[in-house]
Amino acid sequence: MAGTHKYDVAIVGGGIIGTAILYVLSNYTDAKRLVLVERRSAAAELNSDGKSNSQTLHFGDVETNYTEAKAKRTNDAARLVLRYCENTGAHAGKIIRRCQKLLLAVGEEEIEYADRWYGSFAHGLYGGLEKLRLDYVKEIEPNLIRGRKAAERIEVYRSNTGYMVDYGKLADSFIRRSKYASRRRGTCVDVLFDTEIGSVEEDGDEYVLRSGSAKIECKAAVFAAGAYSLLFAKRLGLADNLSIIATGGGFFKSRRVLNGKVYRVQLGKMPFAAVHGDPDMNNSTITRFGPVIYLPIGLEKGRPKPIDYVKTSGAAIMPVSLKILSKYGLFGLISRHMSYHMPLIGKKLFLNNEVRKIVPALEYSDISPAKGYGGISPRIVDRKKMTLNIGEERIRKDNAVFDISPSPGASSSLAIARSDAAYISSRLGIDFDKERFDRELGH
Ligand SMILES: Cc1cc2nc3c(=O)[nH]c(=O)nc-3n(C[C@H](O)[C@H](O)[C@H](O)COP(=O)(O)OP(=O)(O)OC[C@H]3O[C@@H](n4cnc5c(N)ncnc54)[C@H](O)[C@@H]3O)c2cc1C
């Protein structure tokens, strides 16, 4: 690509968020010229890839650390993805698959916590969430029971919204349907891979994005570039108070020992999911256990660029991170997880502290690090308030939007896209058919 190209809206980043935005703009607004620009060679090669995340469609019904408001938002958002898959036939294919999903409480503290959570709002919000008898659990997920000490009390809930999703394939589907819509409606949808946006500037009412010698001029720009969205916001003089703490999440794997997903009770308002066990949608012979958290020196997997980290988060990111981890009582959790990365002993610690809480009979030789799996989540910190945001962040100014979407961002992709499309269309004075969107994808 060379020369100057003009669009109504340019989207930077071809992960699940950028492609969902492309899908909603191309199908439900009358934007005439859209472009999506991705620096990698295909869509969703980073965090949205099937190997990078846990492939869960999060409804909030096994996330005991969510507030009622967040659980409700997450539930509504996930239903959009489910409905999209049902409407497009993806339901029967390789994009989404139904699976069993359990919530496991181990020991008195977790049992009491789960009971309170269930009684306070979860039972009311999620009619299909039920507490199971343990003799029934033995039938449907025997490895939760086998080898467990009699003294270790457990409680198990079953959700009726167990789905695994390959978000990489979902992103491909969003692109296909955007192109199809553009052919049907006579509009333009360009998708440019291997194209890295190096800079953004405001030029009157427009934004100019540069990639090498090529120039994209657009009336509105949406950055769905993960942690790099914040870097672009800062280049336009925005979000000076925000930083990112990049948190990596890796996995161990074993032979297939679980029939479905098993999430653990998350005590308090922890910003990370407790280690859970998941089948792998693309490899039916294994079970994955994770996330195993670590603190990387770069913002993206396979792109160790500490300089980008410092530009995005400020030179004081080290002391800020330490203060935040201390304020949120996360030192214990992080150091425990860091110990799981130690050679030899790490695997033993992970097995004893985490895996055996789920599958007590697994042995040392049964698990191994899942090489090539895992991703990096951008966690947003407000340096002025010294707060850690446990969910997504959206920065908007004039005709520019910057999305940073850690877990459960993929599950919320269509809700994020709907909100961005509403904002952009009102800014550009174009039509957004929200009623049709809600009729076709809402519940
Ligand atoms: C371990 C782990 C487990 C998770 N499990 C789940 C789960 O089970 N369910 C769930 O809903 N969510 C989960 N998540 C979160 C989920 O993966 C993210 O919310 C989602 O992938 C974010 O999508 P994205 O499009 O914002 O980012 P990404 O998929 O990271 O895409 C960003 C894209 O922007 C591109 N880009 C960046 N800079 C530029 C530039 N300058 N020019 C052009 N392109 C650029 C990148 O190449 C990349 O392709 C998990 C995350 C992790 C780390």
The ligand as a Gaussian input file, in Angstrom:
#p B3LYP/6-31G(d) Opt

LIG

0 1
 C       -4.605000     -15.815000      29.353000
 C       -5.832000     -15.111000      28.854000
 C       -7.056000     -15.774000      28.891000
 C       -8.208000     -15.112000      28.430000
 N       -9.387000     -15.800000      28.400000
 C      -10.501000     -15.201000      27.916000
 C      -11.706000     -15.933000      27.812000
 O      -11.771000     -17.123000      28.109000
 N      -12.809000     -15.283000      27.355000
 C      -12.779000     -13.945000      27.004000
 O      -13.819000     -13.394000      26.630000
 N      -11.621000     -13.241000      27.060000
 C      -10.479000     -13.841000      27.483000
 N       -9.299000     -13.164000      27.515000
 C       -9.286000     -11.776000      27.033000
 C       -9.322000     -11.714000      25.522000
 O       -8.296000     -12.495000      24.984000
 C       -9.190000     -10.250000      25.104000
 O      -10.203000      -9.494000      25.758000
 C       -9.350000     -10.040000      23.600000
 O       -8.580000     -10.958000      22.866000
 C       -8.955000      -8.606000      23.260000
 O       -9.122000      -8.414000      21.889000
 P       -8.438000      -7.191000      21.152000
 O       -8.944000      -7.220000      19.762000
 O       -8.623000      -5.949000      21.958000
 O       -6.878000      -7.467000      21.251000
 P       -5.916000      -8.400000      20.389000
 O       -6.539000      -9.694000      20.048000
 O       -4.645000      -8.427000      21.140000
 O       -5.761000      -7.587000      19.035000
 C       -5.094000      -6.350000      18.945000
 C       -4.528000      -6.279000      17.544000
 O       -3.996000      -4.976000      17.311000
 C       -2.877000      -5.125000      16.452000
 N       -2.059000      -3.921000      16.531000
 C       -1.453000      -3.402000      17.620000
 N       -0.782000      -2.279000      17.281000
 C       -0.981000      -2.081000      15.951000
 C       -0.522000      -1.093000      15.019000
 N        0.268000      -0.105000      15.402000
 N       -0.907000      -1.191000      13.726000
 C       -1.720000      -2.220000      13.306000
 N       -2.153000      -3.190000      14.156000
 C       -1.798000      -3.111000      15.458000
 C       -2.191000      -6.376000      17.005000
 O       -1.316000      -6.968000      16.067000
 C       -3.386000      -7.253000      17.328000
 O       -3.725000      -8.132000      16.273000
 C       -8.136000     -13.773000      27.954000
 C       -6.886000     -13.132000      27.896000
 C       -5.741000     -13.790000      28.325000
 C       -4.424000     -13.085000      28.232000

